Amino acid sequence: MHTCNVAVVGATGLVGRKMVQVLEERQFPVGKLVLLASERSAGKEMKFGAQTMIVEKLGPSSFNNVNVALFSAGAAVSKEFAPHAVRSGALMIDNSSAFRMDDDVPLVVPEVNRKMIFHHKGIIANPNCSTIQMVVALKPLHDRWKIKRVVVSTYQSVTGAGQKGLSQLEAEVAKRPVAEAKFPHPIAFNVLPHVDVFLDDGYSREEQKMIRETKKIMGDETIKVTATCTRVPVWGGHSEAVNVEFERPFELNEIRDTLALAPGLVVLDDPANAKYPMPITARDRDEVFVGRLRRDDSVGNGLNMWVVADNLRKGAATNAVQIAEEWLKGE
Ligand SMILES: NC(=O)c1ccc[n+]([C@@H]2O[C@H](COP(=O)([O-])OP(=O)(O)OC[C@H]3O[C@@H](n4cnc5c(N)ncnc54)[C@H](OP(=O)(O)O)[C@@H]3O)[C@@H](O)[C@H]2O)c1
């Protein structure tokens, strides 16, 4: 296949717009491009390179002659339109949580489990943004020292909650009335220990996603994971304090070297000179940044690290486009 016809579902959203940008930047071999959204945005104009494209209303026949359908319009839309995309022969790469834990749907981060791309039945799931950046950093360490347990705390940008999350922060900072609140409390100058809904066991669904998705992507159910997810008033980029306990002893310089050689990772670790990853470091970058590497002496073989990535890129759009690129390259 020399070119690939691509549909972007949710093209007007924060992730969808970034997908269109990333397809262009990475020179994905786009043949026909179809931009899809709800009735609200049908007829709107969007740019793809020099071309002006018209957004179309998503419908059952939107996937005719489409090879790859990048979905980013929420789980309900994915569930409703997956059968139409798959029946038309398109590969559906889904950013929502709709199918991530289904046994017959691969959950893929190319740097971690590329081979799973070739075991799909029409749908490949893109993991949760917080999980993607963490597993890119964990995988090379797990391969060498075997992870027993991970304790992660996240500091997640408002852009992870879509356009409405960003608009709430912008309005609050400008002291304008909030048109439609996305969060249950003010987010400006605040921190909410609340991402997605709460479950019966007291965890939020975001925390549960990090726990379950990490094991599935790493292909190892024995890794113990616990998570606390928070929303912070940051424009873009998720940060994570990640504590890891390994089975085998390590030297800190070996950890640093292993991370520095791993695909998709940048080590930025010179705290004495105030060099460490921040959301503004990762902004508009496709890599995951790691720093603040230090031993945790409170447990055997313990490590602390700080992991940052642009959630709209590696956490969503870039990872989805990378999956499509690798699928095109073949096994
Ligand atoms: N933001 C992140 O960092 C991130 C990371 C990973 C995964 N995700 C997932 O990606 C998805 C989108 O997130 P987002 O942040 O881009 O949200 P967003 O900014 O709110 O955008 C939502 C998009 O979905 C479209 N949409 C909503 N209902 C629709 C319908 N019934 N039919 C067709 N299109 C519909 C919207 O179109 P209109 O313009 O017509 O309303 C818009 O294009 C979610 O599933 C989210 O969980 C987000």
The ligand as a MOL file (V3000), in Angstrom:
LIG
                    3D

  0  0  0     0  0            999 V3000
M  V30 BEGIN CTAB
M  V30 COUNTS 48 52 0 0 0
M  V30 BEGIN ATOM
M  V30 1 N -6.9510 14.5870 26.1060 0
M  V30 2 C -6.0790 13.5980 26.3060 0
M  V30 3 O -4.9290 13.8150 26.7900 0
M  V30 4 C -6.4390 12.1910 25.9420 0
M  V30 5 C -5.4420 11.2270 26.0140 0
M  V30 6 C -5.7470 9.9210 25.6740 0
M  V30 7 C -7.0310 9.5970 25.2850 0
M  V30 8 N -7.9990 10.5650 25.2300 0 CHG=1
M  V30 9 C -9.3340 10.1550 24.7810 0
M  V30 10 O -9.5820 10.7340 23.4990 0
M  V30 11 C -10.9710 11.0540 23.3750 0
M  V30 12 C -11.1470 12.5190 22.9980 0
M  V30 13 O -10.5080 13.3480 23.9270 0
M  V30 14 P -10.3160 14.9240 23.6910 0
M  V30 15 O -9.4470 15.3550 24.8180 0
M  V30 16 O -9.8910 15.2140 22.2970 0 CHG=-1
M  V30 17 O -11.8100 15.4710 23.9040 0
M  V30 18 P -12.5030 16.7880 23.3240 0
M  V30 19 O -11.5290 17.8910 23.1550 0
M  V30 20 O -13.6840 17.0180 24.2000 0
M  V30 21 O -13.0130 16.3590 21.8510 0
M  V30 22 C -14.0660 15.4420 21.6610 0
M  V30 23 C -14.2290 15.1610 20.1790 0
M  V30 24 O -15.2260 14.1450 20.0100 0
M  V30 25 C -16.2030 14.6000 19.1060 0
M  V30 26 N -17.5060 14.0080 19.4140 0
M  V30 27 C -18.1820 14.0780 20.5910 0
M  V30 28 N -19.3670 13.4240 20.4690 0
M  V30 29 C -19.4210 12.9610 19.2000 0
M  V30 30 C -20.3900 12.2180 18.4660 0
M  V30 31 N -21.5450 11.8220 19.0120 0
M  V30 32 N -20.1310 11.8850 17.1700 0
M  V30 33 C -18.9590 12.2780 16.6050 0
M  V30 34 N -18.0090 12.9960 17.2450 0
M  V30 35 C -18.2480 13.3150 18.5290 0
M  V30 36 C -16.2140 16.0940 19.2570 0
M  V30 37 O -16.8060 16.6850 18.1170 0
M  V30 38 P -17.6590 18.0720 18.1570 0
M  V30 39 O -16.6850 19.1620 17.7840 0
M  V30 40 O -18.6650 17.8550 17.0770 0
M  V30 41 O -18.2310 18.2120 19.5100 0
M  V30 42 C -14.7070 16.3580 19.3580 0
M  V30 43 O -14.1370 16.3070 18.0690 0
M  V30 44 C -11.6010 10.6030 24.6960 0
M  V30 45 O -12.0530 9.2740 24.5450 0
M  V30 46 C -10.4520 10.6460 25.6700 0
M  V30 47 O -10.6610 9.7840 26.7580 0
M  V30 48 C -7.7280 11.8480 25.5410 0
M  V30 END ATOM
M  V30 BEGIN BOND
M  V30 1 1 1 2
M  V30 2 2 2 3
M  V30 3 1 2 4
M  V30 4 1 4 5
M  V30 5 2 4 48
M  V30 6 2 5 6
M  V30 7 1 6 7
M  V30 8 2 7 8
M  V30 9 1 8 9
M  V30 10 1 8 48
M  V30 11 1 9 10
M  V30 12 1 9 46
M  V30 13 1 10 11
M  V30 14 1 11 12
M  V30 15 1 11 44
M  V30 16 1 12 13
M  V30 17 1 13 14
M  V30 18 2 14 15
M  V30 19 1 14 16
M  V30 20 1 14 17
M  V30 21 1 17 18
M  V30 22 2 18 19
M  V30 23 1 18 20
M  V30 24 1 18 21
M  V30 25 1 21 22
M  V30 26 1 22 23
M  V30 27 1 23 24
M  V30 28 1 23 42
M  V30 29 1 24 25
M  V30 30 1 25 26
M  V30 31 1 25 36
M  V30 32 1 26 27
M  V30 33 1 26 35
M  V30 34 2 27 28
M  V30 35 1 28 29
M  V30 36 1 29 30
M  V30 37 2 29 35
M  V30 38 1 30 31
M  V30 39 2 30 32
M  V30 40 1 32 33
M  V30 41 2 33 34
M  V30 42 1 34 35
M  V30 43 1 36 37
M  V30 44 1 36 42
M  V30 45 1 37 38
M  V30 46 2 38 39
M  V30 47 1 38 40
M  V30 48 1 38 41
M  V30 49 1 42 43
M  V30 50 1 44 45
M  V30 51 1 44 46
M  V30 52 1 46 47
M  V30 END BOND
M  V30 END CTAB
M  END
